[in-house]
Amino acid sequence: MPSPAPLPERWSQPVVEPECPPGWATGPPDFVGVGAQRAGTSWWYAGAIRSHPEVAEAPDRGKETHFFDRYWMDEPAADFAERYARLFPRPAGAITGEWTPRYMHDPWTLRLLAEAAPEARILILLRDPLERYRSGIAWAIERSRQRGLEQPNIASVGDAIARSLYQRQVGRAFELFGRERVLVLQHERCVADPVAEMQRTQRFLGIEPAADASPRLRREKRSKRSKPELPAAFRDELRELMRDDARRLAALCPEIDISLWPSVET
């Protein structure tokens, strides 16, 4: 039986501009979610943001554009900001944006995003860092098998660890966009009190807070992937590393309650 065709990397695929319906106009996004991978961003985008009547999305454009991924290798064209803006049509009176979870992690992206969308509001959703790591590794294993490989390469492990070290990534967003234009959410709070955190999100975006949660928000999609169990010594090393980072994050963001992250809190 032939091996499946390799999955192309998102950065290598051409950027397809969505159709701009009659009466709509394009421009830089009003908001951009930048992280974190495997922290519930698809659930939160769909249930707390996209479901709101004041938020628009082109019919042929989804949550993630991955526009900036390619610039680890390609020099941005002089008109890259204009090209990015053309991805965001919306009708008068509506807001629009995207949420690509790797933006916060890639060191070149936030600077380019600040050039392309200097007025955008920035959203960050974080999750218990060790659980985020295990979920990220489970995703990497599945993706490797889709490519005909038994296991992900070792670089995926280092990448997944780095994604769970939040303090420096969040600090960079504050530095480039200003603290007042960055909303830091905690997945565990969103699960425990979705209405209050939804309303907090919507107020931050400048739209009228909904009175109740949408059906999509009340049904968080749980991954069916089996998370790997970690060797005890490796798990303890990760906990120590992530605990130190989480404490520095909480000092930077007092709204983060690390007691909600039991894998690193004690």
N, C-alpha and C positions, 0 to 999 in steps of 0.2 A: 504494500500500500504506500503510495507516495506521501512524502512529508508535506504538511500544510505550507502554503506560501508564507514567507515572513511578513509580519505586520509592519507596515511603514511607520516610521517615527512621525509624530505630529509636526515637528519642525520642518520635515522634508516635504510635506504636502503643500500644494499651492493654497494661498489664502483666497477664498471665494467670497466676493462681496454679495451680500444678500440683496434681493430686489427691494427697491424703495417704493412702496405703494403710493398711488396718487394722493397728493395732499400731505404726505409725510416729508420730513426733512432730515438730513444727516448732520452729525456733529460729534464732537468728542463725547464719550460716555459720561453720564451723570454720576455713576458709581462703578467701582470695580472691586470685586472680591479677589484677594490675592493669596489666601491660604486658609487652612492648611489641608493638604491631601489627607484623605481618609479620616476627616473630622466631621462629616455630616454636611458638607457644603451643598451637595445636590438637594438633599432634603430641605435645608434651610432656604436655599434660593427659590425652589419651587413653591414651598409652603408659606414662607414669610414675606417674600418679595414678588416673585413673578405672578402670584395669585391676586395681587392687589390691583384694582381697576385703574390706578394711576400709573402703572408700570406697563410699558410696551416692549414687545420683542418681535423682530421680523419673523415671519412664518418659517423661513428657511435658515434661521440662525439659532443655535441652541445656547446653553449656559456658558460654554467655554469657547474662546476663539484661538487660544494658544498663539496669538499674533507675534509675541516677542520671543518665542522659543528659538527661532532660527538665528537670532542675533548672537549666539555663542560663536558662530562661525562667519555669518554674513554681516558685512558693514551695512547699517541702516541707510537706505536711500534718502536723499535730501527731502523727499516728500513723504517719509514714513508716517508722520503724524496725520497728514491728510488722508493717507490710505487707511490708517486705523480708524479715523473718524467716519469713513464711509461704511464701516461695518455696523453703524448704529443709527438706522432710521427710526424715527418715531413721529407720531402725530403731535400737533400743537397741544400743549398742556400736559403731556405725558413725560415721564422720565424713562431712561433705558440704561443698560449697562451689561456687564458680564461678570463671570466668576471663574477664573482659571486658577486652580489651587497651587500650581507650581510657581506662580509669579513671585511670591514672597521668598521662595527658596533660591531661585536663580539669581546670582549676584548682579547681573547686568540689567535685569528687567525693571526694577523699581525706578532706576534713574531714567530709563527710556519712557516708562509710563508717566513719570512726572513731567517729561517734556511733551508727550503726546496728549495728556489729559490733565493739565495743571489744576483744574478746578474740581476734579472728580472726588467723590467721597470714597474712602477706602474701607473695606470690610475684611476682618480677620476672624475666623472661627477656629478655636483651639480645642484640643481634646487631651485627656490623660496621655502624656507623651509616650509611656511604655505601651499602652494599648494602641496608640496610633502607630507605633513602630510595628507591632505584631500584625496589625491590619495591613500596613504597607507591605510587609514581607509576604503575607498571604496573597495580596494582589500581584506582587512581582512574580511569585511562583506560578500563579494562574496565567499571567501574560507570557511567561517563558514557555510554558507548555503549549500555549496557542501557537508559539513559534517553532514547535517541534523540539524544544530543549527540555531536559529532565529537571534542571534547576536554574535559577537565575545566577548570573555571575557575581563574584564577590563584590564588585563595585556597587551592586544594588543594595547590599547590606550597609555599606558605609553611607550611601545616599539616604537610606531609610532612617539611619541614626541621626544624620544631620538635619533631616526634616523635623525631627522631634525636639531639637534644641532651639527653642522659640525666641529666647531673649534677644539675641543679636538681630534676628530677622524682624521682629516687631520694632526694635529700636531703630533700625534702618528706615522703616516705614514712617515712624514719627519724625525722624530727621528730615526726610525728603518732602513729606506732605503736611507736617504740623500735627501736633497731638489732637487738636480739635477736629481734624478732618479724618481721623482714623477711629473706627469703632472696633473694639476687641470684644468678641463674644466667647463664651465658654460653653462647649457642647453639653456638658452635664447640667448647666443652668437652663439651657434651652429645652432639654428633655423634661426637667422637673417642673418648669413653669413656662410653657411655650407661649402663652398669651402675653405675659408681661415682657418676655424677651422679644417677641414679635413686634409689640408696640414700641419698644425701645429702638428696635431696628428701623421701623418705619418712621418714627420721629427723626431719627438721625438722617434718613434719606429725604426728609422734608415733605413727606406725604402724610395724609390724614390717617392716624392709626385705626386699624379695624377693631371693631368691638369684640370679635371672637376669632378664634383660629380657624383657618380654612380646613376642609377635610384632609387635604394633602399634608398639612402640618401636623394633624393629629395621628397620622399614620406614618411614623418614621419607618423607612425601609431598612430592615436589618440584613446585613450581608450573610449569605449562606456559606461563605468560604470558611474553612477550618483554619483557625489561627495556629501557627506552630508553637509548641511548647519549647521554652528556651532552656539550654543547659544552665544549671544552678549558678555556676561561677560567672558565666556570661550575663545572666539576668541580674546578678548582684552588681556587677560592674556597670551595667546600663542604668540600674536604679540610682546608683551613686552619682553618675554623670548627669542624669536627667533631673535628679533632686536638686543638685546645685544650680542647674540652669533654671528650674522652676522657681526657686527662691529668688533668684535675681530677676526673673520675669515679674514675680509678684511685687517686688520693690519698685519696678518700673510701672506696673499696671496694678494698682491696689484693688481694682475690680475683679482680678483673678483670685479665686479662692482655691488654694492648692489642697485644702482638706477634701475637696471633691475629686482629687486625683490620688486614690488610695495606693496605687502602685508606686508612687514616689513620695507620698506625704510622710510616711513614718520611717 
